[in-house]
Amino acid sequence: MKGKVVFVGSGPGDPELITVKAKNYLEEADVILYAGSLVNPEMLKWARRDVEIVNTADLTTEQLTEIMIKRAKEGKLVVRLKSGDFSIYGALMEELWALQDAGVDYELVPGITAAIAAASVLGIELTLPRVSQTVIITRASASVPMEGSIKDFAPLLNKGASMVIYTGIAVIDKVVEELKEGGVSDDTPVAVVYKATWWNEQKIIFGEVKDIAEKVKKEKITRDAVIVVGKIVRPEKFKGLVRSAAYDPSHYSGFRVTDNVDKLKYFELRYSVDKIFGEEYLKELMKAYKNVSQEEKKAIEEKIKKVLEEAKINPKLREEAMKLISSH
């Protein structure tokens, strides 16, 4: 058997917030290398009893990639379990390059990143219509060189953007200073989410640019937190003032049209171009099938069968369509 390495995003902490594919790989793995300083060890409950587990917290990139390459070449399934999603500050590429150079097969299974988990915990929408249409994910550091800084991107907070800052909690004073230097006002809302979805340890701190640093210090939080900055932190201020156009009755989309339109012809045309309109087209065909003569039913039945064959239709609707045509 040819071995391979599977990179798995472990999500924000709650073991149940991994994907089905991630869980399957954890159950099948011969070897699991996990970032013990960041990943909830409860994730390992999915693993086999005889699995080899390696905590990479005290290893260098060279050491851990050596283990992955060696085990994969022995024909083993290796899972590299990373915190959150490996594509966001996940030190992914240096490990991929090592595998590529060694000719080892690999696969990537994404996870939920802290920014998304924090938004869920806060009960907010990072892209609130007419308030924030852009999300900036950035990081702060006292010593690591970076291209661009919080100060460089902060002005965009005044132009309809929101910001989620990783690795900034240990240097919260610097974060606040750079936000202010970038033109962000003292009363701009800020939320800090510590260990989002680690339900027994999770903490949420609300404040503003002017006082968030002191609030964080009072709670003695120095790691494992993200900082969310922008108007979206306090969405209650916009209740009744904003609405998504996608579900606004005055706005018509490709999937929702006015009653005076011949919907069957409309969705037949849309479906001929893009099969994503399969369900809408099928619904109109079913309506027409119920209201035409026996002679016309045959032509519509053939169209229904074709849609069922070509398009992705939810099981319940598929069953209804098959039952309809089989009853005549």
C-alpha positions as CSV (number, residue, x, y, z in Angstrom):
1,M,0.0,0.0,0.0
2,K,1.3,3.5,-0.9
3,G,1.3,5.8,2.0
4,K,0.3,9.5,2.1
5,V,0.0,12.5,4.3
6,V,-3.4,14.1,4.9
7,F,-3.4,17.7,6.3
8,V,-6.5,18.1,8.5
9,G,-7.8,21.4,9.9
10,S,-9.0,20.6,13.4
11,G,-11.2,23.7,13.6
12,P,-11.6,26.1,16.5
13,G,-11.6,23.6,19.4
14,D,-14.9,21.8,19.6
15,P,-14.2,18.2,18.4
16,E,-17.6,18.1,16.8
17,L,-16.7,21.0,14.5
18,I,-14.5,19.0,12.2
19,T,-15.7,17.7,8.9
20,V,-16.9,14.2,8.3
21,K,-13.9,13.6,6.0
22,A,-11.6,14.8,8.7
23,K,-13.2,12.4,11.3
24,N,-12.9,9.5,8.8
25,Y,-9.2,10.2,8.3
26,L,-8.6,10.4,12.0
27,E,-10.3,7.0,12.5
28,E,-8.2,5.5,9.7
29,A,-4.8,7.0,10.5
30,D,-1.8,4.9,11.3
31,V,0.1,8.0,12.5
32,I,-1.2,11.4,13.8
33,L,1.0,14.4,14.2
34,Y,-0.8,17.1,16.1
35,A,0.1,20.6,17.3
36,G,-0.3,20.0,21.0
37,S,0.0,23.6,21.9
38,L,-3.0,24.6,19.8
39,V,-5.1,21.6,19.0
40,N,-7.7,20.3,21.5
41,P,-6.4,16.8,22.5
42,E,-10.1,15.7,22.6
43,M,-9.8,15.4,18.8
44,L,-7.7,12.3,19.3
45,K,-10.8,10.4,20.6
46,W,-11.6,9.5,17.0
47,A,-8.2,7.8,16.6
48,R,-7.6,4.0,16.7
49,R,-6.1,2.6,19.9
50,D,-3.0,1.4,18.1
51,V,-2.3,4.7,16.3
52,E,1.1,6.4,16.7
53,I,0.6,9.9,18.1
54,V,3.3,12.6,17.8
55,N,2.9,15.9,19.6
56,T,4.7,18.4,17.4
57,A,4.7,21.3,19.9
58,D,8.5,21.0,20.6
59,L,9.6,19.9,17.1
60,T,11.1,21.9,14.3
61,T,9.7,21.8,10.8
62,E,12.6,19.6,9.7
63,Q,11.9,17.1,12.5
64,L,8.2,16.8,11.9
65,T,8.4,16.6,8.1
66,E,11.1,13.9,8.5
67,I,8.6,11.8,10.5
68,M,5.8,12.4,8.0
69,I,8.0,11.4,5.0
70,K,9.4,8.3,6.7
71,R,6.0,7.0,7.8
72,A,4.4,7.7,4.5
73,K,7.2,5.9,2.6
74,E,6.6,2.9,4.9
75,G,3.1,2.8,3.4
76,K,1.3,4.4,6.3
77,L,-1.6,6.9,6.4
78,V,-0.3,10.0,8.2
79,V,-2.6,12.7,9.4
80,R,-1.1,16.1,10.1
81,L,-3.6,17.7,12.5
82,K,-3.4,21.4,12.5
83,S,-5.3,24.0,14.4
84,G,-8.2,25.9,12.8
85,D,-7.7,25.8,9.1
86,F,-4.1,25.3,7.9
87,S,-4.5,27.9,5.1
88,I,-4.7,30.8,7.7
89,Y,-1.4,31.2,9.5
90,G,-0.9,27.4,9.4
91,A,2.8,27.1,8.4
92,L,1.5,24.9,5.6
93,M,3.6,25.6,2.6
94,E,7.0,24.7,4.2
95,E,5.6,21.3,5.1
96,L,4.1,20.8,1.6
97,W,7.3,21.7,0.0
98,A,9.2,19.1,2.0
99,L,6.7,16.4,0.9
100,Q,6.8,17.5,-2.7
101,D,10.6,17.3,-2.7
102,A,10.4,13.8,-1.2
103,G,7.8,12.7,-3.7
104,V,5.2,11.9,-1.0
105,D,1.5,12.1,-1.9
106,Y,-0.7,14.4,0.2
107,E,-4.2,15.7,0.6
108,L,-5.7,18.7,2.2
109,V,-8.9,18.6,4.3
110,P,-9.9,22.2,5.4
111,G,-11.2,23.2,8.8
112,I,-13.0,26.1,10.4
113,T,-10.7,29.0,11.1
114,A,-10.8,31.1,14.3
115,A,-12.3,34.2,12.6
116,I,-15.4,32.2,11.6
117,A,-15.7,30.5,14.9
118,A,-15.4,33.9,16.7
119,A,-18.2,35.4,14.6
120,S,-20.4,32.4,15.5
121,V,-19.7,32.7,19.2
122,L,-20.4,36.5,19.1
123,G,-23.6,35.9,17.1
124,I,-22.6,38.4,14.4
125,E,-22.2,38.6,10.6
126,L,-18.8,39.7,9.5
127,T,-20.3,41.0,6.2
128,L,-23.3,42.9,7.3
129,P,-25.2,44.4,4.3
130,R,-24.4,48.1,3.8
131,V,-22.2,48.2,6.8
132,S,-19.2,45.9,6.0
133,Q,-18.6,44.1,2.7
134,T,-14.9,43.4,3.3
135,V,-13.2,41.3,5.9
136,I,-9.5,41.8,6.6
137,I,-7.8,38.9,8.3
138,T,-4.4,39.9,9.6
139,R,-2.0,39.3,12.5
140,A,0.2,41.2,14.9
141,S,3.6,40.3,16.2
142,A,6.3,41.9,18.4
143,S,9.2,40.3,16.5
144,V,8.2,38.4,13.3
145,P,8.8,40.5,10.2
146,M,5.7,41.0,8.1
147,E,4.7,42.7,4.8
148,G,2.1,45.3,5.8
149,S,0.9,46.1,9.3
150,I,-2.4,46.7,11.1
151,K,-1.6,50.4,10.7
152,D,-1.5,50.0,6.9
153,F,-4.9,48.3,6.7
154,A,-6.7,50.1,9.6
155,P,-7.9,53.0,7.4
156,L,-10.1,50.5,5.5
157,L,-12.2,50.1,8.7
158,N,-13.5,53.5,7.9
159,K,-14.5,52.4,4.4
160,G,-16.8,49.5,5.1
161,A,-14.3,46.8,6.2
162,S,-14.1,44.7,9.4
163,M,-10.9,43.3,10.8
164,V,-10.0,40.0,12.5
165,I,-6.6,40.0,14.1
166,Y,-4.7,36.8,15.0
167,T,-1.8,36.5,17.4
168,G,-2.3,40.0,18.6
169,I,-3.6,39.4,22.1
170,A,-0.1,39.2,23.6
171,V,0.7,42.6,22.1
172,I,-2.7,44.2,22.6
173,D,-1.1,47.6,23.4
174,K,0.7,47.6,20.0
175,V,-2.5,46.5,18.3
176,V,-4.5,49.4,19.7
177,E,-1.7,51.9,18.9
178,E,-1.6,50.8,15.3
179,L,-5.3,51.0,15.0
180,K,-5.3,54.5,16.2
181,E,-2.3,55.5,14.0
182,G,-4.4,54.1,11.1
183,G,-7.2,56.5,11.9
184,V,-9.6,54.2,13.8
185,S,-11.6,56.2,16.3
186,D,-11.5,55.4,20.1
187,D,-15.2,54.5,20.1
188,T,-14.9,51.8,17.4
189,P,-16.3,48.5,18.8
190,V,-13.9,45.7,19.6
191,A,-14.5,42.1,20.7
192,V,-11.9,39.6,21.9
193,V,-12.8,35.9,21.8
194,Y,-10.6,33.6,23.8
195,K,-10.7,29.9,22.8
196,A,-13.8,30.1,20.7
197,T,-15.8,26.8,21.0
198,W,-13.6,25.5,23.8
199,W,-16.8,25.6,25.8
200,N,-15.5,25.2,29.3
201,E,-12.7,27.8,28.8
202,Q,-14.2,30.3,26.3
203,K,-14.2,34.0,27.2
204,I,-15.7,37.0,25.4
205,I,-14.6,40.5,26.1
206,F,-16.5,43.5,24.6
207,G,-15.0,47.0,24.5
208,E,-13.9,49.8,22.3
209,V,-10.5,50.7,20.9
210,K,-10.0,53.1,23.9
211,D,-10.5,50.5,26.6
212,I,-10.0,47.0,25.2
213,A,-6.4,46.7,26.2
214,E,-7.1,47.2,29.9
215,K,-10.0,44.8,29.8
216,V,-7.9,42.1,28.2
217,K,-5.1,42.6,30.8
218,K,-7.7,42.4,33.6
219,E,-8.8,39.0,32.3
220,K,-5.1,37.9,32.0
221,I,-5.5,36.6,28.5
222,T,-2.2,36.3,26.6
223,R,-2.8,33.7,23.8
224,D,-5.4,31.6,22.0
225,A,-7.7,34.6,21.1
226,V,-8.7,36.7,18.1
227,I,-9.5,40.4,18.1
228,V,-12.5,41.5,16.0
229,V,-12.7,45.2,15.2
230,G,-15.4,47.1,13.4
231,K,-19.0,48.2,13.4
232,I,-20.2,44.6,13.0
233,V,-19.2,43.9,16.6
234,R,-22.4,45.8,17.6
235,P,-24.9,44.7,15.0
236,E,-27.9,45.7,17.2
237,K,-27.3,49.3,16.2
238,F,-28.4,48.4,12.7
239,K,-31.5,46.4,13.4
240,G,-34.2,47.4,11.0
241,L,-31.8,49.5,8.9
242,V,-30.1,46.7,6.9
243,R,-31.5,43.9,4.9
244,S,-29.9,41.3,2.6
245,A,-31.0,41.9,-1.0
246,A,-30.9,38.1,-1.6
247,Y,-34.1,37.7,0.4
248,D,-35.7,41.1,0.0
249,P,-39.1,40.8,-1.7
250,S,-38.4,43.9,-3.7
251,H,-35.2,42.4,-5.2
252,Y,-35.5,39.7,-7.9
253,S,-32.6,37.2,-8.3
254,G,-32.0,34.4,-10.8
255,F,-33.9,32.1,-8.5
256,R,-36.8,34.4,-7.6
257,V,-38.8,36.2,-10.3
258,T,-42.0,38.2,-10.5
259,D,-45.4,36.4,-10.8
260,N,-46.1,37.8,-14.2
261,V,-43.1,35.9,-15.7
262,D,-43.7,32.6,-17.4
263,K,-41.6,30.7,-14.8
264,L,-41.5,27.4,-16.8
265,K,-40.0,29.1,-19.8
266,Y,-37.7,31.3,-17.6
267,F,-36.2,28.4,-15.7
268,E,-36.0,26.2,-18.8
269,L,-33.8,28.8,-20.3
270,R,-31.7,29.2,-17.2
271,Y,-31.4,25.5,-16.8
272,S,-30.2,25.1,-20.4
273,V,-27.3,27.4,-19.5
274,D,-26.6,26.3,-15.9
275,K,-27.7,23.1,-14.3
276,I,-27.7,24.8,-10.9
277,F,-31.3,25.8,-11.7
278,G,-32.3,22.2,-11.8
279,E,-34.6,22.2,-8.8
280,E,-36.4,25.4,-9.8
281,Y,-36.9,24.0,-13.3
282,L,-38.1,20.7,-11.9
283,K,-40.7,22.3,-9.7
284,E,-42.2,24.2,-12.6
285,L,-42.2,21.1,-14.7
286,M,-44.1,19.3,-11.9
287,K,-46.6,22.1,-11.7
288,A,-47.2,22.0,-15.4
289,Y,-47.4,18.2,-15.5
290,K,-50.4,18.3,-13.1
291,N,-52.3,20.8,-15.3
292,V,-52.0,19.6,-18.9
293,S,-53.7,17.0,-21.0
294,Q,-52.6,13.4,-21.0
295,E,-51.1,13.9,-24.5
296,E,-48.9,16.8,-23.2
297,K,-47.9,14.9,-20.1
298,K,-45.6,12.6,-22.1
299,A,-43.3,15.5,-23.3
300,I,-43.1,17.0,-19.8
301,E,-42.4,13.5,-18.3
302,E,-39.4,13.2,-20.6
303,K,-38.1,16.6,-19.5
304,I,-38.6,15.6,-15.8
305,K,-36.6,12.4,-16.3
306,K,-33.9,14.3,-18.0
307,V,-33.6,16.8,-15.1
308,L,-33.5,14.0,-12.6
309,E,-30.7,12.4,-14.6
310,E,-28.6,15.5,-15.1
311,A,-29.1,17.8,-12.1
312,K,-28.4,17.6,-8.4
313,I,-31.8,17.4,-6.8
314,N,-32.5,17.1,-3.1
315,P,-33.8,13.6,-2.2
316,K,-37.3,14.7,-1.1
317,L,-38.0,16.6,-4.3
318,R,-36.6,13.8,-6.4
319,E,-38.9,11.3,-4.6
320,E,-41.9,13.6,-5.2
321,A,-41.1,13.9,-8.9
322,M,-40.6,10.2,-9.4
323,K,-43.9,9.5,-7.6
324,L,-45.7,12.0,-9.7
325,I,-44.7,10.6,-13.1
326,S,-45.1,6.9,-11.9
327,S,-48.7,7.5,-10.9
328,H,-49.8,8.4,-14.4
